[in-house]
């Protein structure tokens, strides 16, 4: 089993003091002690004073300027001491007190790229749970082969709140701006999806916890919830995620083209070029 000190929870936040306190408490209630980092970029509410009540049990990073969510995520992840990271959004929380402990047992396998679990959806307006997400294709705890479930992951989005993975893979996924040759971006949408896809390229396995361990909060100030009633926003998000999928397929199949290019196509083109030069010299 991994040392508990190798895992950090990073909570990026922006003007959500009320929700943030619940998220922090859910981390402190975990059955194993682990590093907890709250990263606040540009917030103007009373978060600075609220976090003081935790008396040094968490690390608090505050920047005066807000350059967007991805910079906040990255700042917290770079500061983390853990080899493995859970990015917990400030409006979500860990419902199970054993979530981190349960993830640790699977992360001890070096071929496991990430561990995830189903998530309960909590409707802030109705004050109740309305759905369970990510529970539609696996039926028991365990370690599974990534290649068998590739289409399941490509067919939906798993929020970082519901998974734990290596710090180095998260850093490689947190691009700011655009992916190479991308046309569409939208408010930091994309890296959350790319995290899983990067691991699908680098590792052969993933871990799964059958029971819902985390909660997503549905509320009017959520980007994804707002997009459901706004056609333009919804289209922007779809385009941003499509760019990530395109990048994934380019990375996955590009290596085969590179092999053919170096081994056959380049040599063939070079031969044609030499023949052309010889022909020109002969004619002259």
FITOR-935294 format. One line per field, with one value per residue (C-alpha): residue number from 1; x, y, z. Coordinates in nm, 2 decimals. Layout:
<rs>
k: (NUM/...);
c1: (X/...);
c2: (Y/...);
c3: (Z/...);
</rs>
This chain:
<rs>
k: (1/2/3/4/5/6/7/8/9/10/11/12/13/14/15/16/17/18/19/20/21/22/23/24/25/26/27/28/29/30/31/32/33/34/35/36/37/38/39/40/41/42/43/44/45/46/47/48/49/50/51/52/53/54/55/56/57/58/59/60/61/62/63/64/65/66/67/68/69/70/71/72/73/74/75/76/77/78/79/80/81/82/83/84/85/86/87/88/89/90/91/92/93/94/95/96/97/98/99/100/101/102/103/104/105/106/107/108/109/110/111/112/113/114/115/116/117/118/119/120/121/122/123/124/125/126/127/128/129/130/131/132/133/134/135/136/137/138/139/140/141/142/143/144/145/146/147/148/149/150/151/152/153/154/155/156/157/158/159/160/161/162/163/164/165/166/167/168/169/170/171/172/173/174/175/176/177/178/179/180/181/182/183/184/185/186/187/188/189/190/191/192/193/194/195/196/197/198/199/200/201/202/203/204/205/206/207/208/209/210/211/212/213/214/215/216/217/218/219/220/221/222/223/224/225/226/227/228/229/230/231/232/233/234/235/236/237/238/239/240/241/242/243/244/245/246/247/248/249/250/251/252/253/254/255/256/257/258/259/260/261/262/263/264/265/266/267/268/269/270/271/272/273/274/275/276/277/278/279/280/281/282/283/284);
c1: (0.00/0.12/0.22/-0.07/0.18/0.21/-0.14/-0.26/-0.60/-0.60/-0.91/-0.92/-1.16/-1.31/-1.58/-1.74/-1.67/-1.99/-1.93/-1.56/-1.59/-1.79/-1.53/-1.25/-1.43/-1.49/-1.12/-1.04/-1.29/-1.10/-0.98/-0.62/-0.44/-0.32/-0.21/-0.49/-0.42/-0.67/-0.58/-0.76/-0.70/-0.86/-1.14/-1.30/-1.53/-1.44/-1.25/-0.93/-1.08/-1.29/-0.98/-0.82/-1.05/-0.88/-0.57/-0.30/-0.46/-0.46/-0.22/-0.37/-0.24/-0.38/-0.31/-0.47/-0.52/-0.75/-0.62/-0.88/-0.95/-0.67/-0.40/-0.55/-0.56/-0.20/-0.07/-0.22/-0.10/0.26/0.27/0.15/0.40/0.20/0.29/-0.09/-0.35/-0.73/-0.85/-1.17/-1.38/-1.49/-1.86/-1.82/-1.73/-1.61/-1.90/-1.72/-1.47/-1.27/-1.24/-0.86/-0.79/-0.98/-0.79/-0.45/-0.48/-0.52/-0.26/0.01/0.01/0.24/0.03/-0.28/-0.31/-0.61/-0.88/-1.23/-1.58/-1.94/-2.06/-2.39/-2.55/-2.69/-2.94/-2.88/-3.22/-3.42/-3.18/-3.17/-2.98/-3.12/-2.88/-2.57/-2.31/-2.03/-2.20/-2.32/-2.05/-1.87/-2.04/-1.77/-1.45/-1.13/-0.86/-0.96/-0.79/-0.81/-0.83/-1.15/-1.33/-1.18/-1.52/-1.69/-1.44/-1.46/-1.84/-1.86/-1.68/-1.56/-1.49/-1.15/-1.35/-1.42/-1.07/-0.71/-0.41/-0.04/0.07/0.30/0.01/-0.22/0.05/0.09/-0.28/-0.33/-0.27/-0.35/-0.48/-0.52/-0.40/-0.17/-0.37/-0.69/-0.96/-1.20/-1.16/-1.41/-1.34/-1.08/-1.30/-1.08/-0.80/-1.05/-1.12/-0.76/-0.64/-0.81/-0.72/-0.35/-0.36/-0.53/-0.23/0.03/-0.10/-0.27/-0.50/-0.73/-0.90/-1.27/-1.47/-1.83/-1.99/-2.04/-1.77/-1.81/-2.08/-2.12/-2.32/-2.56/-2.63/-2.70/-2.35/-2.20/-2.05/-2.19/-2.53/-2.56/-2.47/-2.77/-3.01/-2.78/-2.74/-2.42/-2.25/-2.34/-2.20/-1.88/-1.82/-1.89/-1.64/-1.37/-1.41/-1.40/-1.06/-0.94/-1.07/-0.90/-0.57/-0.61/-0.65/-0.36/-0.14/-0.27/-0.24/0.03/0.31/0.21/0.23/0.56/0.69/0.58/0.71/1.06/1.08/0.92/0.76/1.07/1.30/1.06/1.03/1.41/1.45/1.21/1.39/1.73/1.59/1.45/1.79/1.97/1.72/1.77/2.15/2.13/1.91/2.14);
c2: (0.00/0.35/0.59/0.83/1.12/1.06/1.19/1.55/1.71/2.04/2.26/2.55/2.82/3.15/3.33/3.02/3.06/2.87/2.57/2.57/2.52/2.20/2.07/2.13/1.96/1.65/1.63/1.66/1.39/1.13/0.82/0.89/1.22/1.37/1.71/1.96/2.26/2.54/2.77/3.10/3.31/3.66/3.58/3.88/3.72/3.63/3.31/3.45/3.47/3.15/2.93/3.06/2.85/2.54/2.64/2.53/2.19/2.30/2.49/2.81/2.98/3.32/3.52/3.87/3.82/3.57/3.44/3.16/2.83/2.63/2.86/2.81/2.43/2.43/2.66/2.42/2.10/2.24/2.32/1.98/1.74/1.43/1.20/1.15/1.42/1.46/1.79/1.86/2.15/2.40/2.33/1.95/1.73/1.39/1.20/0.89/0.92/0.64/0.77/0.85/0.53/0.32/0.49/0.42/0.04/0.05/0.33/0.10/-0.08/0.12/0.01/0.18/0.53/0.66/0.55/0.68/0.62/0.71/1.05/1.15/1.46/1.71/1.97/2.28/2.42/2.11/2.02/1.65/1.40/1.36/1.11/0.89/0.94/0.72/0.39/0.26/0.03/-0.13/-0.33/-0.41/-0.28/-0.37/-0.30/-0.31/-0.29/0.05/-0.07/-0.26/0.05/0.32/0.40/0.44/0.70/0.88/0.88/1.08/1.32/1.23/1.53/1.55/1.54/1.17/1.05/1.04/1.02/1.10/1.46/1.45/1.34/1.62/1.88/1.75/1.78/2.14/2.34/2.71/2.86/2.62/2.27/2.26/2.36/2.39/2.64/2.63/2.71/2.79/2.90/2.63/2.35/2.06/1.98/1.81/1.56/1.54/1.42/1.08/1.06/1.12/0.83/0.61/0.67/0.61/0.32/-0.01/-0.02/0.19/0.13/0.16/0.19/0.08/0.28/0.66/0.83/1.19/1.45/1.70/2.00/2.12/2.50/2.80/2.93/2.61/2.64/2.30/2.36/2.70/2.55/2.33/2.62/2.83/2.70/2.90/2.80/2.44/2.45/2.61/2.34/2.06/2.22/2.25/1.88/1.78/1.95/1.73/1.41/1.51/1.56/1.23/1.04/1.23/1.12/0.77/0.70/0.95/0.72/0.47/0.74/0.85/0.50/0.46/0.81/0.73/0.37/0.39/0.71/0.93/0.69/0.66/1.04/1.07/0.81/1.00/1.32/1.16/1.02/1.36/1.53/1.26/1.30/1.68/1.64/1.39/1.60/1.90);
c3: (0.00/-0.08/0.20/0.27/0.24/-0.13/-0.19/-0.20/-0.25/-0.44/-0.41/-0.66/-0.55/-0.66/-0.45/-0.31/0.06/0.17/-0.06/0.00/0.37/0.31/0.06/0.31/0.60/0.37/0.32/0.69/0.76/0.55/0.73/0.64/0.68/0.36/0.23/0.15/-0.06/-0.12/-0.41/-0.44/-0.75/-0.75/-0.51/-0.33/-0.08/0.28/0.20/0.35/0.69/0.66/0.61/0.92/1.13/1.02/1.22/0.97/0.89/0.52/0.30/0.16/-0.16/-0.25/-0.57/-0.62/-0.99/-1.16/-1.49/-1.53/-1.36/-1.53/-1.39/-1.04/-1.08/-1.20/-0.92/-0.66/-0.83/-0.87/-0.50/-0.39/-0.23/-0.32/-0.61/-0.66/-0.68/-0.64/-0.77/-0.57/-0.71/-0.44/-0.50/-0.47/-0.17/-0.07/0.08/0.18/0.46/0.31/-0.05/-0.03/0.15/-0.11/-0.40/-0.24/-0.27/-0.65/-0.71/-0.57/-0.90/-1.14/-1.44/-1.30/-1.44/-1.24/-1.00/-1.02/-0.87/-0.94/-0.82/-0.67/-0.82/-0.57/-0.68/-0.48/-0.55/-0.46/-0.18/-0.27/-0.47/-0.82/-1.00/-0.99/-1.26/-1.40/-1.28/-1.62/-1.74/-1.44/-1.17/-0.90/-0.74/-0.92/-1.17/-1.53/-1.87/-2.03/-2.39/-2.32/-2.20/-2.42/-2.59/-2.25/-2.14/-2.48/-2.46/-2.14/-1.90/-1.55/-1.33/-1.15/-0.82/-0.89/-0.97/-0.84/-1.06/-1.07/-1.04/-1.35/-1.57/-1.44/-1.51/-1.87/-1.92/-1.78/-2.09/-2.08/-2.40/-2.68/-2.78/-3.08/-3.39/-3.19/-3.31/-3.01/-2.64/-2.37/-2.01/-1.93/-2.06/-2.19/-1.95/-1.72/-2.00/-2.12/-1.78/-1.83/-2.20/-2.12/-1.88/-2.14/-2.36/-2.09/-1.88/-1.94/-1.64/-1.42/-1.08/-1.00/-0.68/-0.73/-0.45/-0.50/-0.30/-0.41/-0.47/-0.76/-0.67/-0.94/-0.91/-1.12/-1.10/-1.25/-1.61/-1.71/-1.57/-1.73/-2.06/-2.06/-2.10/-2.33/-2.68/-2.76/-2.43/-2.49/-2.84/-2.72/-2.46/-2.72/-2.95/-2.68/-2.58/-2.95/-2.98/-2.69/-2.85/-3.18/-2.99/-2.83/-3.16/-3.31/-3.02/-3.03/-3.40/-3.49/-3.37/-3.64/-3.91/-3.77/-3.80/-4.16/-4.24/-4.11/-4.23/-4.57/-4.69/-4.62/-4.80/-5.09/-5.12/-5.09/-5.37/-5.60/-5.53/-5.61/-5.93/-6.02/-5.97/-6.17/-6.45/-6.46/-6.46/-6.74/-6.95/-6.91);
</rs>
